[in-house]
């Protein structure tokens, strides 16, 4: 089992910045990759950014150049630095940890942190 605890959401004006944090605990040695997803009202949950154990990153097109995902292995924490925020970034952001057990992907999720971009 992996437990994930997110923090850092809040209300920010358009053009502002926020940094989300996700602390992992439990069976962390089995994690292959971590990431951030988001879900806006009425929409499906979508991938925002991922980072593998090797440090490879992937971003959805709408956040490229504005968001940066990083990890601190010593703290078992993943971050999402969000700059130049837009109203369309408003959503609940969820941290994800993916393990592979007997060749089957197993996902763990945090409780979510709300980000609201509004003037």
C-alpha positions as CSV (number, residue, x, y, z in Angstrom):
1,X,0.0,0.0,0.0
2,X,1.1,3.5,-0.7
3,X,-0.3,6.6,1.1
4,X,-0.2,10.0,-0.6
5,X,-0.9,13.3,1.0
6,X,-1.2,16.5,-1.1
7,X,-0.8,20.1,0.0
8,X,-0.4,23.5,-1.5
9,X,-3.7,24.2,-3.2
10,X,-5.6,27.4,-2.9
11,X,-6.9,30.5,-4.5
12,X,-4.7,32.5,-6.9
13,X,-5.2,35.2,-9.4
14,X,-4.6,34.6,-13.1
15,X,-0.9,34.8,-13.9
16,X,0.0,33.7,-10.4
17,X,1.9,30.7,-9.1
18,X,1.3,27.8,-6.8
19,X,3.4,24.8,-5.8
20,X,1.7,21.5,-4.9
21,X,3.4,18.9,-2.8
22,X,2.7,15.2,-2.5
23,X,4.3,13.1,0.3
24,X,4.4,9.4,-0.2
25,X,4.6,6.7,2.5
26,X,4.2,3.0,2.8
27,X,5.5,0.7,0.0
28,X,7.4,3.5,-1.7
29,X,10.2,1.3,-3.0
30,X,7.8,-0.3,-5.4
31,X,6.8,3.0,-7.0
32,X,7.7,3.2,-10.7
33,X,6.4,6.7,-11.4
34,X,4.4,9.5,-9.8
35,X,2.3,12.2,-11.3
36,X,-0.4,14.8,-11.0
37,X,-3.9,14.6,-12.4
38,X,-6.7,17.1,-12.2
39,X,-10.5,17.1,-12.5
40,X,-12.6,20.1,-13.2
41,X,-16.3,20.2,-12.4
42,X,-18.2,18.2,-15.1
43,X,-15.0,16.9,-16.6
44,X,-13.1,13.6,-16.5
45,X,-9.9,13.3,-14.6
46,X,-7.0,14.2,-16.8
47,X,-3.2,13.7,-16.7
48,X,-1.2,16.9,-16.0
49,X,2.3,15.6,-15.5
50,X,4.3,12.5,-14.6
51,X,7.8,11.7,-13.5
52,X,9.5,8.3,-13.5
53,X,12.0,6.9,-11.1
54,X,14.6,7.7,-13.7
55,X,13.6,11.4,-13.8
56,X,11.8,11.3,-17.2
57,X,8.9,13.8,-17.3
58,X,5.8,14.1,-19.4
59,X,3.3,16.9,-19.6
60,X,-0.1,17.5,-21.1
61,X,0.1,20.0,-23.9
62,X,-1.9,22.7,-22.1
63,X,0.6,23.0,-19.3
64,X,3.9,22.7,-21.2
65,X,6.2,25.6,-20.4
66,X,4.1,26.7,-17.4
67,X,4.2,23.7,-15.0
68,X,7.2,21.7,-13.8
69,X,7.1,18.4,-12.0
70,X,10.0,17.4,-9.8
71,X,10.8,15.0,-7.0
72,X,12.9,14.9,-3.9
73,X,13.7,11.2,-3.3
74,X,15.2,11.9,0.2
75,X,11.8,13.3,1.3
76,X,9.7,10.9,-0.8
77,X,7.9,13.9,-2.2
78,X,6.8,15.0,-5.6
79,X,6.2,18.7,-6.5
80,X,4.2,20.5,-9.1
81,X,5.3,24.1,-9.7
82,X,2.6,25.9,-11.5
83,X,3.3,29.3,-13.1
84,X,1.3,31.6,-15.3
85,X,-1.9,30.1,-14.0
86,X,-5.1,30.5,-16.0
87,X,-8.7,30.2,-15.0
88,X,-8.9,26.9,-17.0
89,X,-6.4,25.4,-14.6
90,X,-9.0,25.5,-11.9
91,X,-9.6,21.9,-10.7
92,X,-9.0,19.5,-7.9
93,X,-5.5,18.2,-8.3
94,X,-4.7,14.6,-7.4
95,X,-1.4,12.9,-6.8
96,X,-0.8,9.5,-8.3
97,X,1.7,6.8,-7.6
98,X,2.0,3.8,-10.0
99,X,3.4,0.5,-9.0
100,X,3.7,-2.6,-11.1
101,X,2.9,-5.8,-9.3
102,X,3.1,-9.1,-11.2
103,X,3.1,-7.0,-14.4
104,X,-0.1,-5.4,-13.4
105,X,-0.2,-1.6,-12.9
106,X,-1.5,-0.6,-9.5
107,X,-2.4,3.1,-8.9
108,X,-2.7,4.9,-5.6
109,X,-4.3,8.3,-5.2
110,X,-4.2,11.1,-2.8
111,X,-7.3,12.9,-1.5
112,X,-6.9,15.9,-3.8
113,X,-6.1,19.5,-3.3
114,X,-8.3,22.3,-4.8
115,X,-6.7,24.9,-7.1
116,X,-8.9,27.9,-8.0
117,X,-7.6,30.5,-10.4
118,X,-9.8,33.6,-10.3
119,X,-9.6,37.3,-10.0
